[in-house]
Amino acid sequence: MSCKIGAIAIGRNEGERLGVCLRSLVGAADRVVYVDSGSTDGSRGLAQSLGVEVVELDLSKPFTAARARNEGFARLLELSDEVEYVQFVDGDCELRSDWIEKAKTSLDADDRLAAVCGRRRERFPNASVYNKLTDIEWDTPVGNTKSCGGDVLFRVIALQEAGGYDPSVIAGEEPELCFRLRKSGWRIRRLDAEMTLHDAAMDSFDQWWKRAVRAGHAAAEGAWMHGRSPERFNIRRVIRPILWAGVLPFIATAAAFWTYGISIAALIIIYLLQRYRMSMRARMQGKSRDDARAVATFTLISQLAMLIGIVTFVFNRIRGRRTKIIEYKGDADG
């Protein structure tokens, strides 16, 4: 059978979320592959019942989402060497019914466009402040962009030329891949179109904190790999947490005795001013007052979590150790 568009979903114990995901793909792509990383909830059987090809990851090797996507991509090409575009989706996402056609039209019109992504929305944004924050985080400008997320339609030849995702990267594998693509002259574009519905299921501060730690680790790893490029990839993302959660608190604390605590008070004022500045910027971008305040507050708090992720990466790199995957999300059905 001729296969022009393939789709790859990855997941572990996503429960009914996976069923929703795969059903949306089966109706949109010519061939669908599901990559499972050790589910115990019947995910593999569910996928097979929908006519989806299942790839089971070898869990004796370190797991990364990048490796899962690569293995799914390799299996897709084995099943059909005619596939031109491949849609990647996380197993907790539902693809919008009209997304593929819109994305394909954009790729057809520009042969140097490697990938297109659209608006990923949180399915239950009001279930928790953490869900709301992720929904706001994904509301990024449309047009040519530096990177995509886990949900994206790729041009197969561009992905092959880049050598796929780097399987050693435990988080932030999409920006790292997009960096290599852009370096080779490809473009990435974000469309003004609805793409997926995501179910974050994030209802605790601990989950949000781990996600921020993972973001810090991803920033540090990306900077380590490509920070010496003319673009200075991820350097600013690493410097910010070091400054706000490391350097400034250290200076204020070290000077507290000699300044009779004035340095600590000054630090608090600096943080409050920065929170106000970020809140006003979010308001100018169209966010409500409550959303703007939440974004500003949690962005500041996240600097410490990100610093922990950065330090974790550096220490493990120095010791020659590999950081284990940082998971923030529990299984769907326990």
PANUDO-92549 format. One record per atom (N, C-alpha, C): residue in one letter; z, x, y. Coordinates in steps of 0.001 Angstrom, whole numbers, padded with zeros to 6 digits, always signed. Atoms other than C-alpha are relative to their C-alpha. Layout:
% residues N
AZXY/...
//
This chain:
% residues 334
M+000000+000842-001197/M+000000+000000+000000/M+000000+000876+001245/S+000044-000735-001260/S-000865+001262+003458/S+001329-000165+000729/C-001304+000043-000679/C+002319+002166+005331/C-000119+000732+001331/K+000108-000599-001315/K+002045+002760+009053/K+001361+000220+000634/I-001338-000092-000599/I+005675+002155+010036/I+001052-000022-001094/G-001109-000066+000936/G+008655+003230+007983/G+001311-000144+000750/A-001326+000134-000610/A+012338+002641+008616/A+001037+000642-000906/I-001065-000677+000740/I+015419+004600+007592/I+001341-000412+000581/A-001367+000338-000392/A+018990+003330+007690/A+000953+000913-000760/I-001007-000817+000669/I+022017+005481+006910/I+001348-000702+000122/G-001300+000650-000091/G+025525+004314+006119/G+000908+000290-001170/R-000991-000081+001067/R+028659+004242+004028/R+000993-001144+000177/N-000959+001113-000011/N+030709+001149+003210/N-000108-000849+001271/E+000189+000822-001190/E+029190-000875+006025/E+000136-001495-000286/G-000217+001407+000327/G+029681-004153+004137/G-001156-000878+000452/E+001024+000951-000417/E+027844-007162+005516/E-000812+000514+001174/R+000783-000591-001090/R+026815-005118+008551/R-001287+000619-000544/L+001185-000623+000587/L+024445-003254+006240/L-001023-001060-000393/G+000927+001068+000349/G+022958-006501+004959/G-000781-000484+001211/V+000652+000427-001244/V+022226-007597+008523/V-001006+001057+000441/C+000869-001108-000409/C+020743-004180+009287/C-001278+000027-000827/L+001157-000147+000877/L+018453-004000+006272/L-000944-001196+000082/R+000863+001180-000124/R+017196-007567+006608/R-000851+000073+001265/S+000775-000123-001240/S+016138-006823+010172/S-001100+001042-000140/L+001002-001041+000201/L+014241-003732+008983/L-001110-000452-000939/V+000981+000472+000983/V+012548-005355+006002/V-001062-000861+000675/G+000952+000855-000682/G+010917-007828+008343/G-000831+000698+001051/A+000676-000693-001103/A+009729-005176+010786/A-000798+001219-000432/A+000645-001234+000446/A+008638-002104+008786/A-000726-000213-001329/D+000754+000086+001243/D+006184-001536+005955/D+000783+000542-001184/R-000804-000606+001063/R+008650+000561+003965/R+001364+000341+000564/V-001361-000242-000470/V+012428+000814+004259/V+000752+000860-001009/V-000825-000881+000833/V+014697+003565+002930/V+001435-000059+000509/Y-001415-000024-000355/Y+018474+003372+002867/Y+000634+001230-000618/V-000683-001210+000461/V+020478+006600+002602/V+001489-000276-000038/D-001410+000330+000191/D+023953+006067+001187/D+000823+001266-000229/S-000851-001184+000114/S+026763+008590+001496/S+001326-000330-000688/G-001187+000212+000814/G+029168+007523-001230/G+000685-001327+000185/S-000615+001317-000177/S+029724+003811-000637/S+000649-000482-001293/T-000696+000590+001149/T+032134+001974-002928/T+000048-001521+000117/D-000071+001438-000274/D+031475-001538-001607/D-001245-000762-000451/G+001195+000674+000475/G+028218-002345-003374/G-001190+000122+000922/S+001091-000150-000968/S+025998-001161-000533/S-001328+000330-000679/R+001238-000400+000665/R+023468+000441-002875/R-000647-001190-000711/G+000529+001176+000682/G+023108-002714-004950/G-000569-001016+000981/L+000485+000917-001029/L+022722-004802-001810/L-001372+000441+000488/A+001279-000519-000480/A+019929-002554-000566/A-001100-000219-001036/Q+001000+000163+001057/Q+018120-002647-003903/Q-000404-001457-000171/S+000314+001421+000133/S+018348-006444-004026/S-000956-000476+001084/L+000902+000350-001098/L+016413-006522-000745/L-001330+000740-000102/G+001237-000750+000179/G+013663-004294-002129/G-000049+001292+000776/V-000090-001229-000797/V+014854-001272-000170/V+000194+001195-000921/E-000166-001243+000745/E+014484+002240-001571/E+001339+000636+000369/V-001326-000564-000231/V+017903+003883-001970/V+000018+001484-000334/V-000222-001424+000216/V+018669+007583-001605/V+001508+000230+000013/E-001430-000312+000065/E+022115+008713-002718/E+000202+001478+000324/L-000237-001385-000404/L+023325+011839-000957/L+000846+000738-001027/D-000816-000874+000834/D+024687+014702-002996/D+001246+000376+000803/L-001215-000207-000780/L+028285+014703-001786/L+000699+001324-000304/S-000555-001342+000215/S+028941+018164-003204/S-000378+000930+001146/K+000398-000742-001188/K+027193+019399-000060/K+000655-000644+001215/P-000627+000575-001203/P+028765+018962+003396/P-000854-001121+000580/F+000723+001144-000540/F+027833+015580+004840/F-000188+000136+001505/T+000269+000241-001416/T+026179+015148+008213/T-001003-001139+000081/A+000987+001053-000200/A+024236+012219+009592/A-001396+000597+000084/A+001294-000671-000108/A+021450+014700+010318/A-000601+000233-001383/R+000499-000218+001366/R+021168+015607+006635/R-000423-001303-000634/A+000348+001306+000555/A+021159+011930+005682/A-001350-000466+000528/R+001266+000431-000582/R+018315+011200+008080/R-001165+000838-000537/N+001052-000855+000542/N+016326+014194+006861/N-000376-000393-001425/E+000289+000349+001387/E+016654+013160+003229/E-000687-001362-000087/G+000685+001280-000047/G+015664+009605+004059/G-001443+000165+000434/F+001344-000261-000498/F+012651+010899+005967/F-000862+000644-001086/A+000746-000656+001073/A+011614+013148+003087/A-000403-001003-001079/R+000314+001008+001016/R+011809+010230+000647/R-001053-000976+000508/L+000989+000899-000574/L+009827+008004+002987/L-001399+000604-000106/L+001299-000655+000065/L+006996+010561+003103/L-000481+000133-001440/E+000382-000018+001406/E+007069+010824-000691/E-000592-001345-000417/L+000456+001338+000349/L+006583+007063-000921/L-001329-000334+000658/S+001251+000264-000716/S+003768+007006+001641/S-000306+001140+000956/D+000401-001090-000900/D+001923+009873+003276/D-000834-000521+001168/E+000763+000582-001094/E+000218+007449+005659/E+000872-000477+001155/V-000894+000504-001035/V+003288+006587+007696/V-000201+000789+001301/E+000234-000619-001304/E+002744+007285+011396/E+001249+000017+000866/Y-001207+000113-000802/Y+006002+006130+012959/Y+001175-000333-000917/V-001183+000279+000805/V+009533+006015+011600/V+001151-000431+000901/Q-001135+000541-000738/Q+012398+003912+012908/Q+001296+000403-000691/F-001323-000342+000511/F+015874+005371+012416/F+001008-000998+000561/V-001029+000948-000413/V+018825+002987+012540/V+001285+000326-000743/D-001293-000117+000666/D+022519+003342+011816/D+000288-001299-000742/G-000220+001157+000856/G+023747+000982+009119/G+000840-001099+000590/D-000799+001045-000656/D+025981-000931+011530/D-000778-000640+001147/C+000834+000535-001071/C+023037-001944+013733/C-001032-000989-000538/E+001053+000957+000315/E+020616-004844+013702/E-001166+000221+000954/L+001184-000230-000813/L+017070-004220+014911/L-000483-001315+000603/R+000563+001169-000656/R+015722-006686+017453/R-001399-000277-000558/S+001230+000380+000692/S+012759-008612+016051/S-001269+000473+000694/D+001208-000394-000722/D+010296-007616+018784/D-000011+001461+000424/W-000102-001378-000459/W+011387-004007+019248/W-001122+000888-000522/I+000977-000901+000600/I+009022-002276+016824/I-001358-000097+000696/E+001315+000180-000613/E+005891-003757+018386/E-000036+000604+001402/K-000056-000574-001347/K+006973-002794+021914/K+000037+001524-000050/A-000127-001450+000106/A+007933+000713+020842/A-001303+000627-000488/K+001265-000511+000534/K+004740+001218+018833/K-001078+000015+001086/T+000984+000065-001080/T+002642+000139+021825/T+000142+001197+000944/S-000238-001156-000882/S+004254+002866+023944/S-000446+001301-000641/L+000415-001217+000691/L+003697+005556+021327/L-001516+000064-000138/D+001466+000033+000111/D+000086+004459+020833/D-000676+000432+001298/A+000613-000247-001305/A-000564+004821+024559/A+000177+001426+000507/D-000285-001354-000495/D+000761+008398+024923/D+000194+000925-001195/D-000065-000817+001216/D+000015+010971+022226/D+000926+001201+000125/R-001012-001054-000137/R+002580+013440+023647/R+001403-000588+000077/L-001302+000660+000045/L+005376+010926+023380/L+000534+000108-001421/A-000552-000230+001338/A+007545+011986+020461/A+000844-001163-000489/A-000932+001039+000420/A+010040+009137+020461/A+000280-000953+001139/V-000414+000994-000987/V+011039+005957+022223/V+001258-000704-000498/C-001203+000766+000308/C+014363+004185+022349/C+000154-001072+001071/G-000221+001084-000942/G+015560+001036+024091/G+001476-000232+000211/R-001393+000338-000305/R+018773-000753+024940/R+000750-000360-001269/R-000926+000329+001082/R+021418-000636+022260/R+001164-000735+000630/R-001106+000791-000528/R+024016-003317+022861/R+001088-000162-001040/E-001129+000273+000876/E+027450-003835+021439/E+000021-001490-000333/R+000025+001393+000440/R+027601-007038+019384/R+001194-000782+000542/F-001212+000671-000468/F+031181-007841+020440/F+000639+000815+001129/P-000492-000864-001078/P+031690-006126+023812/P+001372-000397+000532/N-001281+000453-000538/N+034701-008231+024738/N+001118+000000-001034/A-001028-000040+001044/A+036564-007679+021463/A+001092+001020+000323/S-000973-001018-000394/S+038267-004588+022909/S-000575+000787+001168/V+000462-000832-001111/V+038094-002312+025914/V-000865+001140-000521/Y+000751-001114+000566/Y+036733+000378+023590/Y-001431-000429-000341/N+001348+000538+000216/N+033804-001799+022520/N-000748-000125+001323/K+000616+000156-001320/K+033144-002571+026166/K-000476+001351+000544/L+000359-001324-000496/L+033120+001135+027026/L-001245+000546-000689/T+001196-000473+000693/T+030555+001921+024340/T-001236-000756+000485/D+001129+000788-000487/D+028331-000925+025557/D-000459+000513+001361/I+000338-000538-001326/I+028482+000456+029102/I-000641+001384-000136/E+000514-001357+000210/E+027846+003993+027849/E-001482-000014-000358/W+001395+000052+000453/W+024536+002910+026302/W-000941-000583+001043/D+000829+000584-001049/D+023280+001307+029524/D-000519+001115+000898/T+000512-001176-000702/T+021252+004313+030636/T-001350-000304+000655/P+001249+000262-000724/P+018218+004567+032976/P-001224+000009-000910/V+001254+000033+000758/V+014747+003743+031653/V-000943+001058+000551/G+000963-001024-000386/G+011824+006148+031795/G+000136+001235-000876/N-000111-001243+000756/N+011376+009692+030526/N+001443+000496+000061/T-001402-000389+000101/T+014712+011034+029358/T+000123+001249-000858/K-000186-001236+000752/K+016205+014107+027732/K+000299-000231-001472/S-000358+000199+001401/S+017415+012524+024523/S+000076-001474-000348/C-000173+001347+000520/C+017753+009442+022381/C+001314-000042-000774/G-001171+000129+000852/G+020531+008125+020158/G-000416-000140-001449/G+000287+000135+001422/G+020718+007306+016469/G-001060-001024-000307/D+001038+001015+000166/D+018440+004281+016877/D-001210+000423+000823/V+001163-000531-000717/V+014939+005483+017755/V-001245-000122-000872/L+001277-000030+000714/L+011258+005157+016793/L-000667+001334+000284/F+000587-001331-000115/F+009788+008608+016140/F-001453+000011-000444/R+001338-000329+000480/R+006221+009801+015852/R+000170+001009-001138/V-000232-000830+001180/V+006077+011342+012383/V-000444+001441+000209/I+000487-001377-000146/I+003975+014363+013331/I+000882+000818+000935/A-000913-000714-000902/A+006378+015245+016150/A+001261+000413-000752/L-001204-000294+000773/L+009354+015044+013808/L-000265+001109-001014/Q+000356-001052+000950/Q+007560+017184+011239/Q-000150+001340+000696/E+000205-001240-000757/E+006576+019747+013852/E+001331+000646+000373/A-001316-000518-000389/A+010208+020086+014939/A+000833+000428-001195/G-000780-000335+001178/G+011398+020488+011362/G+001133-000974-000260/G-001025+001017+000209/G+013487+017319+011534/G+001299+000318+000712/Y-001335-000221-000561/Y+017149+017129+012434/Y+000581+001288-000580/D-000702-001177+000514/D+019318+020220+012085/D+001168-000494-000850/P-001039+000560+000879/P+021482+019343+009034/P+001369+000625+000160/S-001295-000657-000183/S+024231+021746+010088/S+000805-000585+001152/V-000662+000558-001180/V+025034+019810+013288/V+000790-001239-000406/I-000821+001114+000489/I+027963+017453+012618/I+000041-001172+000965/A+000048+001085-000987/A+027575+015401+015824/A-000918+000443+001135/G+000926-000347-001067/G+025090+015221+018678/G-001309+000550-000521/E+001238-000506+000588/E+022175+015878+016334/E-001247-000512+000708/E+001178+000547-000687/E+019839+013635+018342/E-000346+000786+001269/P+000330-000824-001171/P+020115+015490+021697/P-000510+001394-000372/E+000436-001333+000418/E+019734+018793+019833/E-001450-000029-000464/L+001384+000144+000439/L+016532+017609+018144/L-000923-000248+001183/C+000824+000309-001167/C+015204+016173+021402/C-000196+001223+000894/F+000147-001239-000766/F+015868+019491+023133/F-001139+000833-000578/R+001054-000793+000626/R+013637+021263+020614/R-001372-000641+000184/L+001263+000697-000212/L+010958+018602+020948/L-000505+000205+001430/R+000404-000167-001398/R+010937+018819+024753/R-000438+001434+000274/K+000356-001413-000166/K+010806+022602+024555/K-001417+000268-000498/S+001344-000150+000563/S+007599+022220+022519/S-001041-000842+000724/G+000953+000751-000795/G+006026+019945+025116/G-000060-001483-000282/W-000056+001428+000278/W+006884+016546+023675/W+000871-000704+001044/R-000804+000808-000917/R+008391+013721+025737/R+000804-001049-000773/I-000852+001067+000528/I+011181+011239+025017/I+000072-001069+001079/R-000008+001056-001014/R+011185+007844+026714/R+000926-001141-000398/R-000849+001181+000201/R+013689+005037+027114/R-000702-001200+000633/L+000721+001176-000458/L+012042+001636+027397/L+000951-001061+000536/D-000760+001141-000515/D+013237-001376+029324/D-000177-001159-000981/A+000163+000986+001065/A+013515-003376+026111/A+001240+000003-000887/E-001130+000111+000919/E+016227-004643+023783/E-000392+000633-001337/M+000327-000725+001225/M+016374-002442+020672/M+000883-000409-001177/T-000904+000301+001111/T+019472-002973+018528/T+001302-000624+000490/L-001372+000470-000185/L+022787-004761+018270/L+000893+000861-000883/H-000882-000924+000713/H+025621-002450+017243/H+001385-000618-000153/D-001348+000511+000248/D+028969-003334+015715/D+000966+001182-000062/A-000891-001165-000069/A+031386-000651+016871/A+001276-000194-000800/A-001251+000302+000704/A+034432-002367+015350/A+001088+001000+000404/M-000955-000980-000513/M+036570-000115+017541/M+001096-000738+000759/D-001065+000808-000591/D+039878-001760+018270/D+001290+000770+000243/S-001211-000779-000230/S+042338+001099+018661/S-000294+001231+000846/F+000131-001195-000821/F+042933+003969+021042/F-000295+001220-000875/D+000196-001132+000894/D+043012+006348+018079/D-001475+000164-000357/Q+001422-000067+000306/Q+039416+005464+017158/Q-000785+000543+001198/W+000689-000446-001213/W+038258+005916+020730/W+000247+001479+000238/W-000374-001398-000220/W+040119+009247+020975/W-000785+000923-000928/K+000743-000824+000956/K+038501+010634+017808/K-001475+000072+000382/R+001403+000011-000432/R+035087+009597+019114/R-000198+000969+001173/A+000092-000916-001134/A+035763+011529+022332/A+000150+001454-000443/V-000134-001351+000562/V+036927+014583+020353/V-001333+000430-000609/R+001301-000295+000601/R+033674+014396+018412/R-001040+000321+001065/A+000938-000259-001087/A+031728+014254+021684/A+000190+001404+000567/G-000271-001354-000478/G+033444+017441+022840/G-000520+001056-000956/H+000508-000932+001009/H+032620+019188+019588/H-001513+000075+000070/A+001458+000043-000085/A+028987+018056+019889/A-000495+000762+001226/A+000388-000701-001218/A+028794+019358+023463/A+000093+001509-000188/A-000192-001434+000202/A+030171+022754+022458/A-001024+000572-000974/E+000964-000503+000984/E+027921+023099+019429/E-001398+000081+000594/G+001300-000029-000644/G+024840+022196+021453/G-000117+001149+000986/A+000008-001103-000963/A+025781+024688+024176/A-000071+001347-000716/W+000025-001241+000785/W+026378+027367+021549/W-001417+000299-000485/M+001336-000165+000571/M+022915+026782+020083/M-001070+000249+001073/H+001100-000027-000975/H+020844+026326+023248/H+000455+000210+001444/G-000517-000140-001360/G+023061+027013+026257/G-000609+001141+000786/R+000610-001138-000703/R+021241+030256+027054/R-001447-000275+000397/S+001357+000376-000394/S+017965+028408+027562/S-000045-000213+001515/P+000100+000269-001445/P+016611+027910+031126/P+000638-001327+000390/E-000618+001303-000268/E+017860+024321+030878/E+001517+000073-000033/R-001456-000164+000194/R+021362+025609+030023/R+000561-001268-000649/F-000295+001216+000757/F+021659+022837+027479/F+001501-000168-000257/N-001392+000415+000228/N+025085+021118+027433/N+001046+000828+000735/I-000994-000859-000666/I+026709+023767+029627/I+000908-000826+000914/R-000820+000810-000905/R+027869+021236+032234/R+000939-000917-000779/R-000846+000877+000819/R+029184+018933+029498/R+001196+000759-000564/V-001117-000822+000491/V+031369+021810+028298/V+000912+000410+001151/I-000793-000482-001132/I+032495+023018+031715/I+000938-001085+000532/R-000825+001079-000569/R+033784+019612+032882/R+001347-000149-000695/P-001309+000127+000651/P+036489+019177+030219/P+000878+001236+000155/I-000769-001236-000171/I+037506+022814+030511/I+000660+000021+001377/L-000544+000016-001361/L+037966+022369+034265/L+001081-001069+000149/W-000896+001113-000293/W+039601+018927+034347/W+001209-000087-000933/A-001110+000109+000952/A+041745+019150+031220/A+000628+001331-000349/G-000518-001320+000320/G+042282+022891+031020/G+000410+000806+001211/V-000247-000921-001109/V+041976+024995+034166/V+000928-000609+001051/L-000810+000601-001065/L+043394+022582+036772/L+001445-000268-000443/P-001389+000185+000432/P+046464+021525+034721/P+000742+001323-000191/F-000650-001299+000206/F+047157+025170+033837/F+000432+000589+001339/I-000340-000552-001313/I+047042+026270+037475/I+001167-000764+000624/A-001063+000820-000603/A+049200+023350+038626/A+001335+000243-000673/T-001250-000231+000736/T+051790+023945+035904/T+000550+001398+000272/A-000434-001381-000239/A+051874+027717+036411/A+000582+000182+001390/A-000457-000141-001388/A+052402+027269+040144/A+001155-000943+000348/A-001003+001037-000295/A+054959+024446+039841/A+001328+000589+000489/F-001291-000584-000373/F+058027+026684+040070/F-000050+000546+001419/W+000107-000661-001302/W+056789+028575+043121/W-000314-000990+001122/T+000358+000994-001018/T+055547+025440+044916/T+000979-001177+000036/Y-001009+001063+000071/Y+058625+023331+044104/Y-000616-001340-000443/G+000612+001197+000562/G+056426+020893+042188/G-001148-000569+000807/I+001086+000515-000837/I+053919+020396+044976/I-001348+000117-000709/S+001271-000190+000701/S+051126+021754+042773/S-000248-001133-001002/I+000139+001115+000939/I+051816+019013+040206/I-000396-001268+000749/A+000338+001169-000817/A+051733+016362+042900/A-001446+000076+000487/A+001381-000185-000465/A+048484+017830+044220/A-000987-000304-001123/L+000868+000265+001152/L+046984+017661+040729/L-000149-001505-000229/I+000044+001455+000185/I+047896+013986+040426/I-000888-000643+001059/I+000841+000536-001084/I+046291+013284+043784/I-001474+000287-000270/I+001388-000367+000321/I+043140+015135+042700/I-000555-000930-001074/Y+000441+000903+001067/Y+042971+013033+039532/Y-000258-001406+000540/L+000164+001346-000564/L+043438+009802+041502/L-001269-000076+000863/L+001211-000026-000817/L+040700+010796+043946/L-001260+000033-000869/Q+001146-000067+000904/Q+038366+011662+041082/Q-000227-001349-000683/R+000119+001335+000598/R+039108+008329+039425/R-000630-000967+000988/Y+000563+000876-001023/Y+038329+006538+042677/Y-001488+000294+000194/R+001402-000379-000191/R+035086+008476+043110/R-000864-000519-001146/M+000773+000460+001159/M+033916+007660+039575/M-000082-001515-000028/S-000004+001458-000043/S+034904+004031+039986/S-001008-000517+001024/M+000954+000406-001029/M+032901+003732+043203/M-001442+000250-000450/R+001352-000281+000502/R+029891+005344+041549/R-000424-001060-001015/A+000309+001041+000978/A+030081+002844+038690/A-000275-001334+000685/R+000237+001226-000760/R+030308+000005+041206/R-001388+000006+000625/M+001329-000117-000597/M+027161+001277+042926/M-001094-000179-001047/Q+000952+000177+001091/Q+025439+001170+039530/Q-000004-001431-000527/G+000018+001410+000367/G+026182-002537+039274/G+001110-000454-000919/K-001094+000384+000879/K+029361-002525+037184/K+001008-000861+000764/S-001048+000806-000611/S+032076-005071+037829/S+001172+000889+000369/R-001153-000801-000432/R+035318-003905+039436/R+000839+000427-001201/D-000821-000329+001173/D+037247-004078+036155/D-000699+001018-000895/D+000741-000943+000840/D+034503-002312+034200/D-000053+001374+000646/A+000071-001280-000708/A+034189+000382+036859/A+001321+000747-000106/R-001317-000641+000119/R+037926+001052+036783/R+000241+000509-001413/A-000184-000419+001394/A+037938+001195+032983/A-000814+001246-000303/V+000858-001169+000220/V+035018+003631+032917/V+000620+001233+000637/A-000582-001144-000704/A+036685+005891+035495/A+001260+000494-000698/T-001270-000374+000626/T+040084+005836+033804/T-000219+000693-001339/F+000193-000565+001330/F+038859+006484+030280/F-000875+001252+000023/T+000767-001239-000126/T+036346+009098+031413/T+000922+001170+000300/L-000970-001059-000294/L+039208+011093+032888/L+000844+000340-001221/I-000817-000233+001196/I+041362+010642+029786/I-000796+000743-001064/S+000826-000598+001047/S+038451+011647+027574/S-000180+001503+000172/Q+000187-001435-000220/Q+038324+015104+029171/Q+000925+000830-000889/L-000924-000725+000876/L+041384+016162+027182/L-000463-000065-001446/A+000503+000124+001366/A+039974+014794+023936/A-001213+000896-000213/M+001181-000848+000113/M+036686+016556+024592/M+000369+001481-000027/L-000453-001394+000004/L+038508+019794+025346/L+000508+000386-001386/I-000471-000260+001363/I+040204+019534+021951/I-001184+000219-000935/G+001195-000180+000817/G+036784+019113+020352/G-000680+001327+000262/I+000608-001286-000364/I+035437+022127+022237/I+000783+001162-000604/V-000852-001064+000533/V+038393+024302+021252/V-000105+000058-001526/T+000141+000054+001455/T+038094+023140+017631/T-001279+000690-000443/F+001274-000637+000351/F+034454+024181+017533/F+000088+001516+000165/V-000060-001439-000278/V+035120+027592+019117/V+000866+000725-001013/F-000898-000648+000961/F+038074+028432+016853/F-000635+000066-001388/N+000625-000008+001322/N+036202+027410+013718/N-001188+000951-000047/R+001121-000933-000051/R+033149+029377+014819/R+000484+001436-000095/I-000555-001356+000025/I+035254+032496+015429/I+000486+000357-001403/R-000541-000252+001336/R+036905+032129+012023/R-001046-000158-001100/G+001053+000156+000990/G+033575+031475+010329/G+000153-001228-000862/R-000238+001230+000756/R+034671+028019+009239/R-000867-001126+000547/R+000813+001147-000377/R+032681+024809+009293/R+000926-001172+000291/T-000794+001184-000331/T+034226+021812+011061/T-000439-001175-000865/K+000336+001182+000785/K+034403+018757+008837/K-000446-001114+000929/I+000486+001130-000773/I+032700+015590+009991/I+001175-000738+000648/I-001067+000689-000738/I+034811+013836+012646/I-000330-001486+000018/E+000269+001427+000103/E+034924+010142+011759/E+001028-000786+000797/Y-000902+000846-000795/Y+036375+007512+014057/Y+000019-001430-000476/K+000200+001389+000390/K+035282+004365+012280/K+000378-000199-001446/G-000400+000290+001355/G+036879+002877+009193/G-001076-000759-000750/D+000942+000754+000807/D+035043+001198+006345/D+000004-001458+000404/A+000165+001364-000449/A+033769-002260+007002/A+000928-000948-000698/D-000769+000955+000760/D+035599-003962+004261/D+001163+000645-000707/G-001148-000681+000572/G+038466-001665+003660/G-000431+001016-001016/
//
